[in-house]
Amino acid sequence: METQQPSSPNQRIRAPKAISQGGLDKIMSEQKHIVSAFDRDLEVIQAHIMKMGGMVEALIMDAAKSFDTRDVELAADVRARDKAIDQLEILINDEAAKLLALRSPTAIDLRLVLSVIKVASNLERIGDYSKNMAKRTTVLMEMPHVFDKGQGLRRLAREVELMLKDALNAYVQRDVKLAEEVIQRDRDVDQMYSGQFREFLTYMMEDPRNITPCMHLHFIAKNIERMGDHVTSIAEQVIYIVTGDRPTEEREKKDKTSADANISLDLE
Protein backbone atom coordinates (compact mmCIF):
# COMPACT_ATOMS: atom_id res chain seq x y z
CA MET A 1 0.00 0.00 0.00
CA GLU A 2 1.44 3.32 -1.10
CA THR A 3 1.83 5.99 1.49
CA GLN A 4 1.59 9.65 0.57
CA GLN A 5 4.92 11.35 1.01
CA PRO A 6 4.82 14.49 3.03
CA SER A 7 5.29 17.55 0.93
CA SER A 8 8.66 19.18 1.02
CA PRO A 9 8.88 22.28 3.20
CA ASN A 10 10.57 23.93 0.24
CA GLN A 11 7.77 23.00 -2.17
CA ARG A 12 6.19 26.06 -3.70
CA ILE A 13 2.50 26.68 -3.30
CA ARG A 14 0.95 28.09 -6.39
CA ALA A 15 -0.79 31.39 -5.89
CA PRO A 16 -4.30 31.65 -7.32
CA LYS A 17 -4.34 32.91 -10.85
CA ALA A 18 -4.94 36.61 -10.96
CA ILE A 19 -8.03 37.85 -12.77
CA SER A 20 -7.23 40.25 -15.52
CA GLN A 21 -8.79 43.69 -15.67
CA GLY A 22 -10.77 42.51 -18.66
CA GLY A 23 -12.15 39.61 -16.62
CA LEU A 24 -13.11 41.92 -13.76
CA ASP A 25 -14.88 44.24 -16.16
CA LYS A 26 -16.79 41.30 -17.61
CA ILE A 27 -17.92 40.12 -14.14
CA MET A 28 -18.97 43.62 -13.13
CA SER A 29 -20.86 44.03 -16.39
CA GLU A 30 -22.73 40.75 -15.86
CA GLN A 31 -23.67 41.76 -12.31
CA LYS A 32 -24.92 45.14 -13.49
CA HIS A 33 -26.92 43.39 -16.19
CA ILE A 34 -28.55 41.11 -13.61
CA VAL A 35 -29.39 44.05 -11.35
CA SER A 36 -30.78 46.15 -14.19
CA ALA A 37 -32.82 43.18 -15.46
CA PHE A 38 -34.28 42.70 -11.98
CA ASP A 39 -35.13 46.39 -11.73
CA ARG A 40 -36.84 46.32 -15.13
CA ASP A 41 -38.88 43.24 -14.25
CA LEU A 42 -39.87 44.73 -10.90
CA GLU A 43 -40.89 48.02 -12.51
CA VAL A 44 -43.23 46.13 -14.82
CA ILE A 45 -44.86 44.36 -11.88
CA GLN A 46 -45.13 47.60 -9.90
CA ALA A 47 -46.83 49.21 -12.91
CA HIS A 48 -49.37 46.37 -12.90
CA ILE A 49 -49.99 46.98 -9.18
CA MET A 50 -50.70 50.67 -9.74
CA LYS A 51 -52.98 49.88 -12.68
CA MET A 52 -54.84 47.36 -10.53
CA GLY A 53 -55.08 49.88 -7.69
CA GLY A 54 -56.61 52.47 -10.00
CA MET A 55 -59.14 49.95 -11.28
CA VAL A 56 -60.14 49.01 -7.73
CA GLU A 57 -60.47 52.66 -6.67
CA ALA A 58 -62.82 53.25 -9.59
CA LEU A 59 -64.76 50.10 -8.74
CA ILE A 60 -65.41 51.25 -5.17
CA MET A 61 -66.52 54.66 -6.41
CA ASP A 62 -68.86 53.23 -9.05
CA ALA A 63 -70.29 50.60 -6.71
CA ALA A 64 -71.16 53.37 -4.23
CA LYS A 65 -72.50 55.55 -7.04
CA SER A 66 -74.73 52.77 -8.39
CA PHE A 67 -76.17 52.41 -4.88
CA ASP A 68 -76.61 56.17 -4.49
CA THR A 69 -78.27 56.72 -7.88
CA ARG A 70 -80.02 53.36 -8.10
CA ASP A 71 -78.28 52.76 -11.41
CA VAL A 72 -78.85 49.14 -12.47
CA GLU A 73 -76.61 49.40 -15.54
CA LEU A 74 -73.70 50.81 -13.55
CA ALA A 75 -74.10 48.05 -10.95
CA ALA A 76 -73.94 45.47 -13.73
CA ASP A 77 -70.84 47.18 -15.15
CA VAL A 78 -69.14 47.00 -11.74
CA ARG A 79 -69.77 43.26 -11.55
CA ALA A 80 -68.37 42.73 -15.05
CA ARG A 81 -65.22 44.80 -14.45
CA ASP A 82 -64.22 42.71 -11.45
CA LYS A 83 -63.13 39.93 -13.83
CA ALA A 84 -60.36 42.12 -15.26
CA ILE A 85 -59.05 42.73 -11.73
CA ASP A 86 -59.00 38.98 -11.07
CA GLN A 87 -56.99 38.42 -14.27
CA LEU A 88 -54.53 41.13 -13.36
CA GLU A 89 -53.88 39.51 -9.99
CA ILE A 90 -53.06 36.22 -11.75
CA LEU A 91 -50.66 38.04 -14.08
CA ILE A 92 -48.90 39.79 -11.18
CA ASN A 93 -48.52 36.54 -9.23
CA ASP A 94 -47.09 34.74 -12.28
CA GLU A 95 -44.57 37.49 -12.97
CA ALA A 96 -43.57 37.72 -9.32
CA ALA A 97 -43.02 33.95 -9.18
CA LYS A 98 -40.78 34.12 -12.28
CA LEU A 99 -38.83 36.98 -10.74
CA LEU A 100 -38.23 35.00 -7.56
CA ALA A 101 -37.11 31.93 -9.52
CA LEU A 102 -34.83 33.69 -12.01
CA ARG A 103 -33.32 36.53 -9.98
CA SER A 104 -33.20 35.11 -6.43
CA PRO A 105 -33.58 38.54 -4.79
CA THR A 106 -32.46 39.16 -1.21
CA ALA A 107 -33.07 41.73 1.54
CA ILE A 108 -35.19 44.69 0.44
CA ASP A 109 -35.54 43.35 -3.12
CA LEU A 110 -37.08 40.17 -1.74
CA ARG A 111 -39.45 42.20 0.44
CA LEU A 112 -40.52 44.19 -2.61
CA VAL A 113 -41.42 41.07 -4.57
CA LEU A 114 -43.26 39.48 -1.65
CA SER A 115 -45.15 42.71 -1.05
CA VAL A 116 -46.53 42.93 -4.58
CA ILE A 117 -48.05 39.48 -4.18
CA LYS A 118 -49.68 40.52 -0.90
CA VAL A 119 -50.88 43.89 -2.23
CA ALA A 120 -52.35 42.27 -5.35
CA SER A 121 -54.25 39.79 -3.17
CA ASN A 122 -55.69 42.59 -1.04
CA LEU A 123 -56.72 44.60 -4.08
CA GLU A 124 -58.44 41.56 -5.58
CA ARG A 125 -60.45 41.05 -2.39
CA ILE A 126 -61.49 44.71 -2.33
CA GLY A 127 -62.67 44.27 -5.90
CA ASP A 128 -64.73 41.26 -4.85
CA TYR A 129 -66.39 43.24 -2.06
CA SER A 130 -67.20 46.05 -4.51
CA LYS A 131 -68.80 43.49 -6.81
CA ASN A 132 -70.84 42.09 -3.92
CA MET A 133 -72.01 45.60 -3.07
CA ALA A 134 -73.19 46.05 -6.65
CA LYS A 135 -75.03 42.71 -6.53
CA ARG A 136 -76.99 43.67 -3.43
CA THR A 137 -77.72 47.10 -4.89
CA THR A 138 -79.51 45.37 -7.76
CA VAL A 139 -81.62 43.39 -5.29
CA LEU A 140 -82.44 46.54 -3.32
CA MET A 141 -83.81 48.20 -6.46
CA GLU A 142 -87.02 46.27 -5.76
CA MET A 143 -87.21 47.89 -2.31
CA PRO A 144 -86.87 51.61 -3.10
CA HIS A 145 -88.10 52.82 0.28
CA VAL A 146 -85.00 51.52 2.05
CA PHE A 147 -82.45 53.60 0.15
CA ASP A 148 -83.03 56.58 2.43
CA LYS A 149 -81.83 54.36 5.26
CA GLY A 150 -78.44 53.84 3.60
CA GLN A 151 -77.03 57.36 3.64
CA GLY A 152 -74.28 56.33 6.05
CA LEU A 153 -73.11 53.69 3.59
CA ARG A 154 -72.15 56.36 1.07
CA ARG A 155 -69.96 58.10 3.65
CA LEU A 156 -68.46 54.78 4.67
CA ALA A 157 -67.58 53.85 1.08
CA ARG A 158 -66.09 57.28 0.43
CA GLU A 159 -63.83 57.00 3.47
CA VAL A 160 -62.53 53.60 2.36
CA GLU A 161 -61.95 54.91 -1.17
CA LEU A 162 -59.84 57.77 0.22
CA MET A 163 -57.95 55.36 2.47
CA LEU A 164 -57.07 53.20 -0.54
CA LYS A 165 -55.87 56.22 -2.49
CA ASP A 166 -53.56 57.21 0.36
CA ALA A 167 -52.37 53.62 0.90
CA LEU A 168 -51.36 53.35 -2.76
CA ASN A 169 -49.62 56.73 -2.61
CA ALA A 170 -47.74 55.55 0.47
CA TYR A 171 -46.78 52.38 -1.40
CA VAL A 172 -45.37 54.30 -4.36
CA GLN A 173 -43.56 56.88 -2.23
CA ARG A 174 -42.48 54.39 0.47
CA ASP A 175 -44.08 56.80 2.96
CA VAL A 176 -44.24 55.08 6.35
CA LYS A 177 -45.91 58.03 8.06
CA LEU A 178 -48.76 58.13 5.56
CA ALA A 179 -49.14 54.34 5.83
CA GLU A 180 -49.43 54.61 9.62
CA GLU A 181 -52.10 57.30 9.23
CA VAL A 182 -54.10 54.99 6.96
CA ILE A 183 -53.90 52.22 9.56
CA GLN A 184 -55.21 54.57 12.23
CA ARG A 185 -58.11 55.68 10.03
CA ASP A 186 -59.39 52.12 9.82
CA ARG A 187 -60.61 52.57 13.40
CA ASP A 188 -62.93 55.32 12.16
CA VAL A 189 -64.29 52.94 9.53
CA ASP A 190 -64.93 50.30 12.21
CA GLN A 191 -66.80 52.80 14.35
CA MET A 192 -68.87 54.00 11.38
CA TYR A 193 -69.76 50.41 10.58
CA SER A 194 -70.83 49.73 14.18
CA GLY A 195 -73.07 52.80 14.02
CA GLN A 196 -74.65 51.52 10.81
CA PHE A 197 -75.24 48.13 12.38
CA ARG A 198 -77.11 49.67 15.30
CA GLU A 199 -79.12 51.88 12.97
CA PHE A 200 -80.25 48.92 10.87
CA LEU A 201 -81.22 47.02 14.02
CA THR A 202 -83.40 49.95 15.01
CA TYR A 203 -85.19 49.96 11.65
CA MET A 204 -85.79 46.21 11.86
CA MET A 205 -87.21 46.48 15.37
CA GLU A 206 -89.53 49.29 14.31
CA ASP A 207 -91.09 47.37 11.43
CA PRO A 208 -90.62 43.67 10.54
CA ARG A 209 -91.01 44.60 6.87
CA ASN A 210 -87.64 46.31 7.14
CA ILE A 211 -85.83 43.12 8.11
CA THR A 212 -85.03 41.84 4.61
CA PRO A 213 -83.89 45.14 3.08
CA CYS A 214 -81.95 46.11 6.19
CA MET A 215 -80.15 42.78 6.13
CA HIS A 216 -79.00 43.57 2.58
CA LEU A 217 -77.89 47.02 3.72
CA HIS A 218 -76.02 45.46 6.61
CA PHE A 219 -74.16 43.09 4.31
CA ILE A 220 -73.16 46.05 2.13
CA ALA A 221 -71.87 47.85 5.23
CA LYS A 222 -69.92 44.75 6.25
CA ASN A 223 -68.39 44.48 2.78
CA ILE A 224 -67.19 48.07 2.99
CA GLU A 225 -65.79 47.51 6.48
CA ARG A 226 -63.84 44.52 5.19
CA MET A 227 -62.49 46.67 2.34
CA GLY A 228 -61.03 48.91 5.02
CA ASP A 229 -59.26 45.93 6.60
CA HIS A 230 -57.64 45.04 3.28
CA VAL A 231 -56.59 48.66 2.70
CA THR A 232 -54.96 48.55 6.12
CA SER A 233 -53.09 45.41 5.10
CA ILE A 234 -51.71 47.27 2.07
CA ALA A 235 -50.51 50.07 4.35
CA GLU A 236 -48.81 47.49 6.56
CA GLN A 237 -46.93 46.22 3.52
CA VAL A 238 -45.44 49.70 3.04
CA ILE A 239 -44.00 49.55 6.55
CA TYR A 240 -42.70 46.03 5.89
CA ILE A 241 -40.92 47.11 2.68
CA VAL A 242 -39.21 50.11 4.26
CA THR A 243 -38.35 48.73 7.71
CA GLY A 244 -38.56 44.97 7.35
CA ASP A 245 -40.88 44.90 10.35
CA ARG A 246 -44.24 43.22 10.44
CA PRO A 247 -47.03 44.18 12.87
CA THR A 248 -46.18 42.53 16.18
CA GLU A 249 -49.63 42.87 17.68
CA GLU A 250 -53.07 42.20 16.30
CA ARG A 251 -54.82 45.44 15.45
CA GLU A 252 -57.50 46.48 17.88
CA LYS A 253 -60.86 46.44 16.12
CA LYS A 254 -63.31 49.18 16.96
CA ASP A 255 -66.08 47.09 15.43
CA LYS A 256 -67.55 45.14 18.36
CA THR A 257 -70.64 43.79 16.57
CA SER A 258 -69.20 40.30 16.10
CA ALA A 259 -67.88 40.03 19.66
CA ASP A 260 -70.57 41.66 21.79
CA ALA A 261 -73.70 39.56 22.34
CA ASN A 262 -75.38 42.50 24.04
CA ILE A 263 -74.85 44.92 21.17
CA SER A 264 -78.56 45.72 20.87
CA LEU A 265 -79.46 46.01 24.57
CA ASP A 266 -79.26 49.79 24.47
CA LEU A 267 -81.90 49.81 21.72
CA GLU A 268 -84.57 48.23 23.86
MOBEL-V129189 format. One record per residue. N is the residue number from 1. RES is the residue in three letters. SS is DSSP state (@ for helix, = for strand, . for the rest). PHI is phi in whole degrees, -180 to 180 (NA if undefined). BURIAL is b if it has 9 or more other C-alpha atoms within 8 Angstrom, else e. Layout:
n = (N:N)
res = (RES:RES)
ss = (SS:SS)
phi = (PHI:PHI)
burial = (BURIAL:BURIAL)
This chain:
n = (1:2:3:4:5:6:7:8:9:10:11:12:13:14:15:16:17:18:19:20:21:22:23:24:25:26:27:28:29:30:31:32:33:34:35:36:37:38:39:40:41:42:43:44:45:46:47:48:49:50:51:52:53:54:55:56:57:58:59:60:61:62:63:64:65:66:67:68:69:70:71:72:73:74:75:76:77:78:79:80:81:82:83:84:85:86:87:88:89:90:91:92:93:94:95:96:97:98:99:100:101:102:103:104:105:106:107:108:109:110:111:112:113:114:115:116:117:118:119:120:121:122:123:124:125:126:127:128:129:130:131:132:133:134:135:136:137:138:139:140:141:142:143:144:145:146:147:148:149:150:151:152:153:154:155:156:157:158:159:160:161:162:163:164:165:166:167:168:169:170:171:172:173:174:175:176:177:178:179:180:181:182:183:184:185:186:187:188:189:190:191:192:193:194:195:196:197:198:199:200:201:202:203:204:205:206:207:208:209:210:211:212:213:214:215:216:217:218:219:220:221:222:223:224:225:226:227:228:229:230:231:232:233:234:235:236:237:238:239:240:241:242:243:244:245:246:247:248:249:250:251:252:253:254:255:256:257:258:259:260:261:262:263:264:265:266:267:268)
res = (MET:GLU:THR:GLN:GLN:PRO:SER:SER:PRO:ASN:GLN:ARG:ILE:ARG:ALA:PRO:LYS:ALA:ILE:SER:GLN:GLY:GLY:LEU:ASP:LYS:ILE:MET:SER:GLU:GLN:LYS:HIS:ILE:VAL:SER:ALA:PHE:ASP:ARG:ASP:LEU:GLU:VAL:ILE:GLN:ALA:HIS:ILE:MET:LYS:MET:GLY:GLY:MET:VAL:GLU:ALA:LEU:ILE:MET:ASP:ALA:ALA:LYS:SER:PHE:ASP:THR:ARG:ASP:VAL:GLU:LEU:ALA:ALA:ASP:VAL:ARG:ALA:ARG:ASP:LYS:ALA:ILE:ASP:GLN:LEU:GLU:ILE:LEU:ILE:ASN:ASP:GLU:ALA:ALA:LYS:LEU:LEU:ALA:LEU:ARG:SER:PRO:THR:ALA:ILE:ASP:LEU:ARG:LEU:VAL:LEU:SER:VAL:ILE:LYS:VAL:ALA:SER:ASN:LEU:GLU:ARG:ILE:GLY:ASP:TYR:SER:LYS:ASN:MET:ALA:LYS:ARG:THR:THR:VAL:LEU:MET:GLU:MET:PRO:HIS:VAL:PHE:ASP:LYS:GLY:GLN:GLY:LEU:ARG:ARG:LEU:ALA:ARG:GLU:VAL:GLU:LEU:MET:LEU:LYS:ASP:ALA:LEU:ASN:ALA:TYR:VAL:GLN:ARG:ASP:VAL:LYS:LEU:ALA:GLU:GLU:VAL:ILE:GLN:ARG:ASP:ARG:ASP:VAL:ASP:GLN:MET:TYR:SER:GLY:GLN:PHE:ARG:GLU:PHE:LEU:THR:TYR:MET:MET:GLU:ASP:PRO:ARG:ASN:ILE:THR:PRO:CYS:MET:HIS:LEU:HIS:PHE:ILE:ALA:LYS:ASN:ILE:GLU:ARG:MET:GLY:ASP:HIS:VAL:THR:SER:ILE:ALA:GLU:GLN:VAL:ILE:TYR:ILE:VAL:THR:GLY:ASP:ARG:PRO:THR:GLU:GLU:ARG:GLU:LYS:LYS:ASP:LYS:THR:SER:ALA:ASP:ALA:ASN:ILE:SER:LEU:ASP:LEU:GLU)
ss = (.:.:.:.:.:.:.:.:.:.:.:.:.:.:.:.:.:.:.:.:@:@:@:@:@:@:@:@:@:@:@:@:@:@:@:@:@:@:@:@:@:@:@:@:@:@:@:@:@:@:@:@:@:@:@:@:@:@:@:@:@:@:@:@:@:@:@:@:@:.:.:@:@:@:@:@:@:@:@:@:@:@:@:@:@:@:@:@:@:@:@:@:@:@:@:@:@:@:@:@:@:@:@:.:.:.:@:@:@:@:@:@:@:@:@:@:@:@:@:@:@:@:@:@:@:@:@:@:@:@:@:@:@:@:@:@:@:@:@:@:.:.:.:@:@:@:@:@:@:@:@:@:@:@:@:@:@:@:@:@:@:@:@:@:@:@:@:@:@:@:@:@:@:.:.:@:@:@:@:@:@:@:@:@:@:@:@:@:@:@:@:@:@:@:@:@:@:@:@:@:@:@:@:@:@:@:.:.:.:@:@:@:@:@:@:@:@:@:@:@:@:@:@:@:@:@:@:@:@:@:@:@:@:@:@:@:@:@:@:@:@:@:@:.:.:.:.:.:.:.:.:.:.:.:.:.:.:.:.:.:.:.:.:.:@:@:@:.)
phi = (NA:-76:-110:-75:-74:-63:-69:-70:-62:-92:-68:-79:-100:-69:-76:-60:-66:-69:-89:-69:-61:-64:-67:-62:-61:-67:-63:-63:-66:-65:-65:-63:-64:-64:-63:-66:-66:-62:-60:-64:-62:-68:-63:-63:-65:-62:-64:-63:-61:-67:-63:-63:-62:-64:-65:-71:-55:-64:-68:-61:-61:-74:-63:-67:-67:-63:-68:-67:-100:58:-94:-65:-65:-67:-62:-66:-64:-60:-62:-71:-71:-63:-63:-65:-67:-61:-66:-68:-63:-61:-62:-63:-63:-64:-69:-67:-63:-64:-64:-64:-73:-89:-105:46:-68:-132:52:-66:-64:-66:-62:-63:-67:-64:-68:-66:-65:-67:-63:-60:-63:-66:-64:-63:-68:-62:-61:-63:-66:-65:-62:-63:-62:-65:-62:-71:-61:-62:-64:-70:-58:-82:-129:-60:-69:-88:-64:-66:-87:-111:-61:-64:-66:-66:-67:-63:-65:-64:-64:-67:-59:-67:-61:-64:-58:-70:-63:-69:-63:-64:-65:-67:-89:54:-97:-66:-62:-65:-62:-66:-65:-61:-60:-66:-69:-64:-64:-63:-64:-60:-67:-64:-64:-60:-63:-64:-59:-64:-62:-67:-60:-61:-62:-69:-73:-72:-152:-57:-67:-84:-60:-63:-63:-70:-66:-64:-64:-65:-65:-63:-60:-65:-60:-66:-61:-70:-57:-59:-63:-72:-62:-61:-63:-64:-61:-65:-66:-61:-64:-64:-62:-75:-105:83:-96:-105:-56:-90:-126:-68:-63:-74:-93:-85:-84:-104:-66:-90:-117:-110:-70:-102:-57:-102:-63:-77:-93:-82)
burial = (e:e:e:e:e:e:e:e:e:e:e:e:e:e:e:e:e:e:e:e:e:e:e:b:e:e:e:e:e:e:e:e:e:b:e:e:e:b:e:e:b:b:e:e:b:b:e:b:b:b:e:b:b:e:b:b:b:e:b:b:b:b:b:b:b:b:b:b:e:b:b:b:e:b:b:b:e:b:b:e:b:b:e:e:b:b:e:b:b:e:e:b:b:e:b:b:e:e:b:b:e:e:e:e:e:e:e:b:e:b:b:b:b:b:b:b:b:b:b:b:b:b:b:b:b:b:b:b:b:b:b:b:b:b:b:b:b:b:e:b:b:e:b:e:e:b:b:e:e:b:e:b:b:b:e:b:b:b:b:b:b:e:b:b:b:b:b:b:b:b:b:e:e:b:b:b:e:b:b:b:e:b:b:e:b:b:b:b:b:b:b:b:b:b:e:b:b:b:e:b:b:b:b:b:e:e:e:e:e:b:b:e:b:b:b:b:b:b:e:b:b:b:b:b:b:b:b:b:b:b:b:b:b:b:b:b:b:b:b:b:b:b:e:b:e:e:e:e:e:e:e:e:e:e:b:b:b:e:e:e:e:e:b:b:e:e:e:e)
